[in-house]
Amino acid sequence: MSETPRPSARERLLQAADELFYAEGIHTVGIDRVIEHAGVAKASLYSCFGSKDELVRAYLMRRHERRVQRMTAVMAEHSVPTGKLLAIFDYLADAYRDPGFRGCAFMNANAESAPGGPAEQVADLDRGWVRSLIHGLLVEAGATDPDLLTRQLVLLFDGATVSARLDRRVEAAVTGKATAQTLLASAGLPATR
């Protein structure tokens, strides 16, 4: 019987960072804990990432890539732009159901980091992607004021996540989706699949 190859030191460091940084915070968790959790030598961290800041960047980029994949998959189940927009809240509901849910990784990391650092840079990238996605779908749906509606839907997206974390209620995504449906309908964009 063949053994499954052990993940690379880089992969183990990223996995350890993902688990520890998300659960406890990037400043609470020191490099030594990440190294110990990953089961690698200290030199591995520096040869793979160069610094803790770059490990933070890689951790958040991996989170961003997973978000893109998961949101894209949920939206692919719908054929019209308004259905895709509302599916974003289904993605959020799935995230909130995870027993380890601790809020938005980008908000959390950004809140405890210095301006201009890797956490802010990747958070800006992720937020830009979400805004662009929503705006593009609104343009495709024929919204007369896609800029305003984008700002409103992004506010719902963020607010649902904050509410789900602070109130510990998955229903925040359901409320966000219902509010998004109302906004779309008032803009003359009825929600369909």
Buried (B, 14 or more C-beta within 10 A) or exposed (E): EEEEEEEEBBEBBBBBBBBBBBEEBBEEBEBEBBBEBBEBEEEBBBEBBEEBBBBBBBBBBBBBEEBBEEBEEBBEEBEBBBBBBBBBBBBBBEBBEEEEBEBBBBBBBBEEBEEEBBBBBBBEEBBEBBBEBBBBBBBBBEBEEBEEBBBBBBEBBBBBBEBBBEEEBBEBBBBBBEBBBEBBEEBEBEBEE
